[in-house]
């Protein structure tokens, strides 16, 4: 696996973990937190996409 895809995969794993935590917290508590954690997960995914593009240029 080359570096750009590895960077993207790490960010995707982190985004899925954050979204999973958000689902767990939202189900057990306030459901609006699902939206917050989903937004954070999307931002992490987009950051991974940008980081992959930066790593691919090098």
C-alpha beads as a LAMMPS data file, in Angstrom:
LAMMPS data file: protein, C-alpha beads

58 atoms
57 bonds

1 atom types
1 bond types

-500.0 500.0 xlo xhi
-500.0 500.0 ylo yhi
-500.0 500.0 zlo zhi

Masses

1 110.0

Atoms # bond

1 1 1 0.000 0.000 0.000
2 1 1 1.473 3.344 -0.977
3 1 1 1.583 6.339 1.333
4 1 1 -1.327 8.429 -0.045
5 1 1 -3.807 5.569 0.278
6 1 1 -2.443 4.646 3.708
7 1 1 -2.977 8.224 4.900
8 1 1 -6.511 8.183 3.521
9 1 1 -7.246 4.800 5.110
10 1 1 -6.067 6.000 8.519
11 1 1 -8.343 9.028 8.282
12 1 1 -11.290 6.858 7.238
13 1 1 -10.740 4.517 10.175
14 1 1 -10.634 7.508 12.512
15 1 1 -13.801 8.938 10.956
16 1 1 -15.665 5.648 11.351
17 1 1 -14.488 5.394 14.961
18 1 1 -15.668 8.934 15.729
19 1 1 -19.019 8.249 14.072
20 1 1 -19.367 5.011 16.048
21 1 1 -18.687 6.847 19.288
22 1 1 -21.259 9.437 18.252
23 1 1 -23.868 6.756 17.614
24 1 1 -23.153 5.146 20.976
25 1 1 -23.361 8.449 22.835
26 1 1 -26.429 9.534 20.877
27 1 1 -28.343 6.342 21.540
28 1 1 -27.520 6.425 25.239
29 1 1 -27.969 10.158 25.691
30 1 1 -28.783 13.201 23.632
31 1 1 -29.552 12.398 19.995
32 1 1 -28.266 15.780 18.732
33 1 1 -24.772 14.521 19.530
34 1 1 -25.088 12.073 16.627
35 1 1 -25.201 15.098 14.308
36 1 1 -22.145 16.668 15.942
37 1 1 -20.092 13.481 15.782
38 1 1 -21.225 12.844 12.196
39 1 1 -20.054 16.334 11.233
40 1 1 -16.696 15.697 12.891
41 1 1 -16.433 12.357 11.055
42 1 1 -17.129 14.060 7.721
43 1 1 -14.467 16.686 8.458
44 1 1 -11.934 13.962 9.292
45 1 1 -12.800 12.178 6.036
46 1 1 -12.360 15.342 4.003
47 1 1 -9.090 16.059 5.789
48 1 1 -7.916 12.567 4.846
49 1 1 -8.827 13.191 1.222
50 1 1 -6.827 16.434 1.218
51 1 1 -3.906 14.778 2.985
52 1 1 -3.948 11.983 0.396
53 1 1 -3.743 14.554 -2.404
54 1 1 -0.869 16.347 -0.680
55 1 1 0.994 13.072 -0.121
56 1 1 0.434 12.083 -3.763
57 1 1 2.104 15.268 -4.995
58 1 1 5.330 14.470 -3.182

Bonds

1 1 1 2
2 1 2 3
3 1 3 4
4 1 4 5
5 1 5 6
6 1 6 7
7 1 7 8
8 1 8 9
9 1 9 10
10 1 10 11
11 1 11 12
12 1 12 13
13 1 13 14
14 1 14 15
15 1 15 16
16 1 16 17
17 1 17 18
18 1 18 19
19 1 19 20
20 1 20 21
21 1 21 22
22 1 22 23
23 1 23 24
24 1 24 25
25 1 25 26
26 1 26 27
27 1 27 28
28 1 28 29
29 1 29 30
30 1 30 31
31 1 31 32
32 1 32 33
33 1 33 34
34 1 34 35
35 1 35 36
36 1 36 37
37 1 37 38
38 1 38 39
39 1 39 40
40 1 40 41
41 1 41 42
42 1 42 43
43 1 43 44
44 1 44 45
45 1 45 46
46 1 46 47
47 1 47 48
48 1 48 49
49 1 49 50
50 1 50 51
51 1 51 52
52 1 52 53
53 1 53 54
54 1 54 55
55 1 55 56
56 1 56 57
57 1 57 58
